[in-house]
Amino acid sequence: MKISSLDRRKFLRGSGVALALPWFESFNQIASAASPQEKRKRLACFYLPDGVPMPLEKDPSFNDWSWFPHGAGKDFTLTKCMETLEPLKQELTVFSGLSHPAVRRVHGHANADQFLTGADTGADGDYQNSISLDQVFAEHAGKHTRHASLVMSTDGGTGSPRGAHTMSYNRNGKPIPAEHKPKRIFDMLFVKDGPDAAQRLALSQSALDELMQDARSLKRSLSKHDQETLSEYLQSVRDTEIKIERSKRWLNIPLPKVNVDHLNLDITPEDPRTFLQTMYELIYLAFKTDTTRVATYQFGRENGVGISDYLARAVGFKLTHQLSHETKKPDGYKNFGKYCRFINEELGRFANRLKETPEPGGEGNMLDHTALLFGSASSAFHLSRNYPLLLIGGGKLGFKHGQYLKYGQGNEKNQSTSGISSDSGWQGAMNYTELPLSNLYLTMLHKLGVETKSFGGSSETLSEV
């Protein structure tokens, strides 16, 4: 394989199997003479169902287990819910006082569908959704990659209206099915050319064994730095393949049937944690090989439906959704907070993975060129307001970080949206103001290089971001 013939669509090849290559500086030295170097920009969005712990200030749990930080601006302190993200504090921004205006009076479990769209999906009946944030960017960035976007969730498919299993919606507002099986996502990095490739990939031996001869041949043509890059990449793929094998147990857990007690399923703490780490690693590999620059991952469906409700087993709880209903019980907020801490820990692990990886062919690291959006369409119990939101990375894209930004008026301490534990809370009057979340989305699109005047009903941006 000649270096001069390489591009992002070239692969290492075995008998019937091909593995996408990472970026090589050796190739760029040749390609840059013919065309200017392209600056990659990436976006990944993550959705957490069921809201977050929000105790009142007078509650003993407030200091440690309130999701929102204490303080404001550059002077803020992460609670135990969030402190696993402390090493990334200067690369992140926390937001409060943002939500989608069209659904502020709608039950929180109905709103995952519109988290990335801002559409008026209403409380019941048919609705017309609109294009999601990730797909607007995918239309812009997808022409540079093999896959326009990677759509993932723990439960897979599309779900049902207001019970979405996907965050992504196309230009017509139709849901894009999410993939939830790591093996299938892994195979997106492999092109199966031969008729028996699928069978061989399913065997216990690593598919990489068939590619090593081609890899050794290629290494002789690469610089020392690129040889190290290739070795690290092959090891990352091999490690991911091992995790996929381990995650099969999680995927084979049967879903509960009606009227069947499913609290005694044999799930070890390692099962959901390994699954989550594997999904993150697949996004990392897809970004590193420039297979795609856009990814979404929905951790779970709202209202405790599906296998995603077992994610809390990672920290010793039987079901996830129950945690949001039991905050008034002893250690209720602490238990809910421990689950959110686990989610933040794995998010931080992924973000640090990007931070530790030099940007292929560019300045800084991969996190500098990647915007990570994390959030939920509800905050306290079933409340579709004051969304808990994090934006991480993208320093080289122009994002400002190391801050906790509070928007709106009348709820600066988050107390108007805290302590809720019954339906009367989310149905109550809104005696404070919030800004449209799509203001943030429009800001993000501009920094990601998408020239558009509006998104999700917003035509204003957030200058602080």
N, C-alpha and C positions, 0 to 999 in steps of 0.2 A: 504494500500500500504506500503510495507516494504522498508525502506531506502536501505537495501542491494540489492534490486532488481532494483533500479533506474539506468538509464543511460540517455544519451542525447536523446534517442529515446522514452522515456516514457512521458506520458501525464496525465494531469488532464482529467477525463472523466465524461461527462454528458450523457444523453440519446441520443446517436447517434452523439455526438460531442466530440472532444478531443482537448485540448490545449497544445502545446509544453511547457515543463517546462524550466525555466532558470537553470543555474548551481547552485548547492548547495554545500557548504563546508561540510555539514553533510555526503553527499555521497562521497566526495573526501577523507575523512578520512578513509573510508573503501576501496575505489578503489585504493588508492595510495599504500596500502600494497601489492596489487597484481601486480600492474604495475606502472612504473614511470609516473609522472604527465606530461601531454602533454602541451606544450606551444603553444597557439593559435596565428596565424598570420592572419590578415585580410586585404583585399584590396577593395576599392571602387573608381570607376572612374566616372567622371562627364564631360559632353561635352556641351560647349556653342557655338551655331551657330552664324554666322554673324560677328565674330571678336569683337574688343573692340575699344574704343576711343583712338586715337593716334594723338593728335594735334602736330604741329611743336613747337619748343621751343619759337619761336617768337609770337605764338598765345596766346592771353590773357587767354585761357582755359588751357594752359599747366600745370601751377602750381597745379590747383585743379583737373582737369579731365583727365589727362593722366593716362591710366591704369597702365603702368609700374611705379614703385616707383622712387623717386629721390634719388641719391646716389648709393652706391655699397657695396658689401661685408657685413660686420656686421653693417655698418653705412648707413642706408637707411631709407627713410621716406615714409610711405604709403599716397597716395593722397586720396581725398574724395571718389574716386571710391572704394578704398580698406580699408579705415580706420575702417570700421566695423569689420575688422579682427585684429585690433590692440591688443586685449586681447590674441590673439594666435600668436603674432609676434615671440616669441621664439620657437614656435612649427611649424613654416612654413618656406619654402624656395620659393622665386620667381625666375623664370628663364627667360632669354632672349637669343637670338642667337641660338635657337634650332629649327629644322624643319626636315621634311622628305625629303631627297634629290630627290626622284623619282618624286615628284609633285610640286617642287618649282616654276615651270613655268605654273602651271595649275590654273584655276580660283578657288578662295577660296570656292565657294559654291559647288564644286564637291568633297570636300576632307574629309567630315565626315566619309566616308566609311573606310578610311585608317588611321584614327587618332590613333587607338590602334594597328594597324598592320604594318604600314610602307611600305605596298606593293605599287607597281607601278600600280595604278588604272587608270592612264591616264586621258585624257580629254574627250574622247567619245568612243563609241562602247563597245563591250564586254570586260571584264577584268577578271583576276583571282586574287582574294584576297588571303590572308593568315591568319593564326590563330592570334587572337587578344591577347593582353597582359593579359587580365583578364582570358581568357580561358586556357592559358598556366598555370597560377597559379591555376585555377580551377581543372585542371587535377592532380595537386599536392595536393591541399587541400580538394578537393571534396569528397575524400574517407572517410573523417572524419565526414561528415554532411549529413543531409537528402537531401539537394539540393546542387548540385555542384556549382551553381551560381544563382544569381537573376538578370535578365536582364529587365530593365525598360526604358521607354521613355514617354514623354508627349503625343506623337501621336500614339504610339503602332505599332506592326507589324514589318515588315522589310523595308517598303518603296520600293524604286527602286534604281537601280545602280546610284551612285553619288547623290542620294536623300534619303540616308539611314534614317531610323527611329530607328536604333539599332547601338550600338557601338561594339557588340560582334559577332565574327566570329569563326566557329569551325575549327578543324584541316584541313578540306578540303577547307577552305576559304568561306564557305557558311554562310549567315547571320542567326543569331539566333533571332527569333521573340521576340520583346520586349513587355512586359505587360504594359498597361497604365491605367488599371482600379484598383484603390486601393482595392475594395472589393475582387477581384480575388486574389490579392497579400495577403490580409488579410487572405483569406481562405487557403493559403498555410501553415499558422500556425495552422489551424484547420483540423483535419482528420474527414471527414464526414462518420461515420460508418453506420448510419441508413438510410433507404430509404427516410425518410421525413426530413432529417437533413438540406438539402439545403433550403427547404421551411421555416423551423423554424429559420434558420439563417437570412433569409430575412425579418423576422418580426421586428417590431419596438423594442420589448424587447431585451435586450442585451443577446447574446449567453452566456455570462459569468454567468448569473443567474443560468444556468443549471449545472455549474461547481463548484459552491460555496460549496456545501456539500462535494464534494471530496477534495476541497481545505482546508476546516476546518479539515477534517480527517487527511490530510497530515501535516498540521501545527503542530499538536500535536507531530509529530515525528521529527520535525526540531529544530535546535538550534534557539536561539533568533535572531541571525543575519540573518539566513535563513528565519525565519518567516517575518522579515522586508523586505527581498529581494522579497519574494513571494507576499507580500502585495503591494509593489511598482510596481512589474511587472504586477499584475492584474489591478492596477489602470492605468498603461501605456497602456495596451491593451484596457481597457474600454475607455480611452480618445481618443485613435486612432480610435476606432469604431465610436465614436461620430463625429470625423473629417471626417471620410469616408462618413457618412450620409450627412454631410454638403457639401462635395465635389461633390455629385451627380449632383448638379445644373451645375457645370462646365462641367461635362462629357456629360450632355444632351444638351449642346449648339450645334445647328446644324451647320455643316460646310457650308461655302458660296458656292453658285452655280456660274457657269460661268456668267459673266456680271451682277452679282447682287452686289449691294453696301452692304458690310458687316461691315461698320464702325459704325453702330448704334445698334449693338447687346447689349442687356441688361446684361452686365457683371459688377459686382461691384468689387472694389479693393480687397475685401476679397476673392473672388472666386479663382483667380490664386494663391494668397498667401497661402490660406488654402490648396489648392491642392498640392503645392510644399512642404509645411510643412508635409502634410500627407505622401507623398512619402518618405521623409527623415525619418519620424518616423517608417515607415514600414521597412526600412533598419536597423534602430536602433534595432527594436524588433527581426529581423531576426538574427542580429549579437549577441544580448544578449542571445538568446535562442540557439545559435550555430546551427540554422537551415541551415545557409550557412556562409561562410567566404569570399565570393566574390560577389560584386554587381556592376552593371553599371547603370547609369541613364543619358540619353540624354535629355537635357532640351528642345530641339526643332530641327526640320528639317531645313536645310539650305534653304535660298532663300524665307523665309516667307511663307511656305506652311503648312497648317494644323492648328489645334487648338492651337498649341504652339505659333503661332504668336500673340496670345492675352495675353501672359504672362505680357507684359508691361502695361496692364490695372492696374496692382497692384500699379503702381506709376503714374497713370494718363494719360498714352498715349494709343492711339487706337491700334496701331500695332507695333510690335517689330522690324521687318526687316527694316521698313521705317527709324528708328533711325540711322542706319548705312549709309543711303543715304542722310541724311539731316544735316550732320555735318557742312556744310558751311553756313547754315542758322543761324540767330541769336539764340544764346543759343543751337546750334546744338550739340556741344560736351558735354555741360552740360546735355542736355536731355538724350543723349546716356549714359553718365556717371551715371546718376541717376538710369537708368535701371541696369547697371552693379553693382552699389552699392546695389540694392535690391537683386540681385543674390548672391553677396558676403555676404550680411547680413544673408540670409537663410543658405548658406554654413557654415558660422561661427556659427550660432545657432546649426546646426547639430554637428559640430566638438566640440563645447563646451558641448553638451549633452553627447558625448562620454567621454570628459575630466572629466566631473563631476561624471561619473559612474565608481566605482572601477572595475578593471579587475577581472572577475569571476575566483576565484582560482589562481590568479596570482599577480604579483607585479604591482604597479602603477594603472593607469586607462585604460579604453578601448581605448582611443586615442593613448596611448603609444604603443599599440599592433596593431594599424590599420593605414595603409597608405592610405591617401586620395589624389587622383590625380585629378586636375581640369585644364581644358584648352580648347583651340579652335584650329582648323586647319587653321585659318587665323588670321592675326593681324589687320592691317589697311584694308581699303576698298578692299575686294576681294583678298587680298594678301596672298599667301600660303607660307609665310616665317615669321620668328621671332615669332613663336607661343607664345601667352600669356599662361604661365604655372605656376601652384602652386602645391606644394607638402606639405601636412600637416600631422603631426603625425608620429607615428612609432618610437618614441624615443627609446623604448626598443628593437626595431628591428635593431637598429644601424644607423638610419638616423641622419645626422647632420642638424641643423636648425638655425633659427635666422639670415638668410642671403639672399642677393640678388645676384645671380650668373649670370654673363654676359659671354657668349661664342662667339667664332668667332672673326674676326678682321674687322675693318672698319665701324662698326655700333654700337660702344660702347654706344653712346647716343641715340640710336634708331631713329635717325633723317633720316636715309636713308629709313626707312620704316614708316615714319610718314607723316601726312598731305595729304595722298592720297585720292582723291574723285572721280576719274574717272578710266575707264578701262586702260588708258595709264599707270597708275601707276603699276598695277599688271603685265602688259605685259612688263614693262621696264627691262633694263639690271640689273643684280645683280653684283654690283661692290664692294662687301664685302663678307665675308665668314661666314658660320654658321656650327655648328656641327650637326650630325645626332641625332634626338630626340631618336632614339632607343638605343643610348648610355645610356641615362637615364633609359630607360625601362629595359635594361640588368642589370643595377645597382640595380634597384628595385627588379627584380626577384631574384638576388643573396641574397639580404637582406631578402627577403620573404622565403628563403630556397630552391629555385629552382636551381638545379645545371645544368646549360646549358652554353655552350661556346659562343652562339650567339643568337641574336633575331633581326628580321626585317632587316637583312643585317649588323648589327653591331656586332663586337666582342670586342669592347673597352667599358670601364666603366668610370664613372665620380667620381674621387677620392674625390672631394669636397663634395659629397653627402653622 
